[in-house]
């Protein structure tokens, strides 16, 4: 589930990756411009990719992700 997922923010590319499960990607759907969801064979969500994340998410979310990646939180 996404609630228990891992997240990674690529500052150079400004892309947020949310990883829900590991598995082979069966299909990808762009659910909104710049937001892609990848599904496994059973229809389960494997990950979500958000392009231009700093424009989509609030600054508070981005700062929190940086802190988590740095091990501060």
N, C-alpha and C positions, 0 to 999 in steps of 0.2 A: 504494500500500500504506500501511497505517496507520503502519508503522515509519518511513516517510519523510514523514509528514504534518506539517501545521502545527497548532498548538494555540493556542486563545485562551480565556482565563478571564475571565468577566465577574464582577467582584467584587460589584457591586450586586445582580445577579440570582442569583449563586452558580451559574452555569452554565458548564460546560466544553464547548467545541466542538473536535472533532478533525476536521480537513479532510484527506481522503485524495486526492480528485480533484475537478476541476471538471466540471460537467455538469448536464443537466436531470434533476431528481428525478422518477423514475417511480413510486416507492412508498416509504413509510416504515413501519417496523415497530418497535413498542415491545417490545424484547426482554426487558425487566425494568422494573418500576415506576421511572419517571424516566429510563430510558435508551432513546433512540430511535436507530435506524440508518436512514439514507436511502440508497436504491439508485438507480443510473442505469438507463437502458433495457436495457443489456446484463447487468444483475444485479450490476454492480460497486458496491462501497461508495463513496459520495461523502463522507459525513460521519457522525459520531456526536455526539450531544448528551447530556450528562449533567447532569440537574437535581439541585439540592442537592449539588453536587460536593464541598463541604467535609465533608459527612457521609459520602460514599461513598469519597473518597480520603484518604490519610494527609496529615497536615499538611506533611510533607516534600515531597510532590508539589505541593501548592498553593504553598508557598514557592518552589519551583523554577520554577513557571510564572510567578509574579509577577516573579522575577528575570529570566527570559528576556524577558518583555514589556517590562521596564524597560531591557533591553540590558545587564544586568550579566553574564549568562552567554552 
